[in-house]
Amino acid sequence: MEEPQVSDKSISRDFIRRIIDEDVQNKRYNKIVTRFPPEPNGFLHIGHAKSICLNFGIAEEFKGACHLRFDDTDPTKEDTRYENSIQEDIRWLGFDWAPNLFNASDYFDEMYEYAVGLIKAKKAYVCGLTEEEIREYRGTVTTPGRISPFAKQSVEENLSLFERMKAGEFPDGSYVLRARIDMASPNMKMRDPLLYRIRHAHHYKTGDKWCLYPMYDYAHPISDAIEGITHSICTLEFENNRELYDWVLNNIDSKFPYKPHQYEFARLDLQYTVMSKRKLLQLVENKHVSGWDDPRLPTIAGLRRRGCTPEAIKQFCEMVGIAKANSSVEMSQLDFCLRDDLNSKAPRVLAVLRPLKVIIDNYPEDQVEELEASYWPHDIPKTGSRIVPFTKELYIEQDDFLENPPKDFFRLAPGREVRLRYGYCITCTHVDKNDAGEIIAVHCTYDPETKSGGSPIGRKVKGTIHWVSSKAIKGEVRLYDRLLSEPHLGTDKDFLSYINPKSLEVLPNCRLEPSLEKAVPGDRFQFERQGYFFVDPIDSKPGHPVFNRIVTLKDSWAKKQTA
C-alpha cells in the first residue's frame, strides 16, 4: 500500500492540512481517507463546492481516498433524483470517488445492532414523550433538563419496545430511542439526544424493510468508522455535535481499528444570495426562479447553466480558503475568478444587445466588405480569426449614441466621429425619428482611408465602439445579475422582499455577428465591451440561439452601488 504523502508545499496549508501533515509525519494512519456526505434531499450549492474541493482535494494531495456517501436516513425527503444530480455536480467539478460510493443505509443492520448493544449497556432507552414534551424536558441553556420518566424502564422493557418499533407496531412519533447521557450537560446536544425515530415511509434504497431510521448524529460517526474515515471534516454549525460524535464511537461495542475524529471549518456565506436549503426550496417551489438550475441561484446546477467553469469555481474556493471563523464572502471574488479563467478560454466576438440602426449614406448600396477580425487579443497566445461583413446598414448599441451628449462622451453623437471596431471611422450627420420623437436610425458618413490597420498618420479618434452589419443573425440574450438587492440580510428579514427585480433581463431581439450561427450549446464567448456569455444548453436551438451572461467585463454592480 502506498503511504500517505504531504502534498506540494506550494499548496496553501490551511489548518486542516497542517493537522494532516502532522498525522502523516507521525504515521498515525496507513492511508488518509476523507468523505463528502450529502443528504440526497436537494441540489448542491457553491457552499457544498467548497467542501467538495476540500475533501476530494485533500484525498488527491495526500494520495488517499475520498468517499461519496449519501446520508439517506430520512426517507420522507430523499430521492434518487437528488443522488444523480449530486453525482453529476461532483463529476462536473472534476472529482471522482470510484469505487468509494456508499449510502448510510448500507449500514442500517449494523447500526441497529449497535443500538441494541447500547440498550443492553443501559446507555440508551426508548422514550414515549411527545416531541413537544422532549423539548420541554430538555431545559434551556441556563437551566438543566429533567430526566424522562421512561428512562427508568428496565433493559428488558427497552429491548422489547425497540424490537416492536422495528416491527412496525407503533405509529410515527409515538416512540424514539434516546441515548442516556446527561440532562444537565451544558452542551444541549448531550441531553439524552435522539438516536432513532419511527418513519413509516418507503425508502428509495431499502424499500419497506425499515420503519425505524437512525438520526444523523448517530448514523454519521458509525458510517465514518465503518468506512475507515480518518478525518471527518464538516462545517462549524456541527461543532457542538462533535461531543456526541465521540460519545457514539466511544460507547458502541465495536472493533474498529481506530476512531475517526471530527474537524470543523467555516462554511461559505456568499453575499447577494441565499445558501439555506429551505430558502432555495422556497424560491423554486414558489416560482421565483425557473428551477434548481436557474442561473441566478448559487446551486452548482445553476452555476453550470449560467456558464461558469469548474476551474473558476475551484479557484474561488481556494481563494476563499479554509478558516475557523465564519465570514461573509463578496460576490466580486467569484466574478474575478470567472473573468480570470474565461479570459484565455472565450474567443472574442461582436454582439449588439440593444440595436440602433446606423445608415452609412456614402457607402455603396449593395457592397458587402469582408473584414478579418481576430478571436483573441494580443496578450492571449492563441491564433484564429473570422470574417465579419461590413455593409451600408449597421447596428450599434443604443447606449453608444447620444443626441445631446455631455463633454466627456466619446462615443457617437451628431457631428462626432468614432471608430468601428475592425472597420472604419464614421461621423454622424443626422438622425431619423418616429412620430413619438424616438430615434429610429442614425445617418453617418465613413472615411474609406480609415480602414482598420491603415488609418492616416496623425488621425486621432477618441472612441471605438462595436457593431454588427445587416447580415447579423438574431438571438436572445439573458442578462443575469445578483439574486438579492442586499449583500447580507441576516436572519430577521424576509428575503423574498429583497429579490432583485433586475436579476434577470431578457433581450429577445439582439443582433449577433454571423459566425455565432455555428455556436452550439455549451460554447462560451466574450461579447466585446459586454461580458462573457454562454450558449444555453437547454433553450438554445438552431435558428434561435440563446446566450446567458456569465459575468460582466467589469464589476458594474459595485459602480451602481456607489453611484
Protein Blocks (a to p, Z undefined) as FASTA:
>chain_A
ZZdddddfkbccdfklmmmmmmmmnomafbdcddddddffbccdfklmmmmmmmmmmmmm
nopadddddddfbfklgcfklmmmmmmmmmmnopafbfcbcdfklmmmmmmmmmmmmmmn
opaccdfbdfklmmmmnopfkbccdddfklmpcfklmmmmmmmmmnopacehkaccdddf
bfkbfblklnopafbdcdddddfklommbccdcdfklmmmmmmmmnopabdcddfklmmm
mmmmmmmmmmpccfbfbdcddddddddddehiafbfklmmmmmmnopagbjklckbcbfk
lmmmnopafklmmmmmmmnopafbdcdddfklmmmmmmmmmmmmmccddddfbdcddddf
kbcfklccdddddfbdfklcceddddddddfbdcddfklpcfbdcfklcbdcehiacdde
hiacdddfbdcddfkopafbdcddddfklgghiacehiacfbdcddddfkbccddddddd
dfbfbfbgbjmbcfklmccfklpccdfkbccdfklmmpcehiacddehkbccdddfklpc
ghiacdddfbdfbdfklmmmmZZ
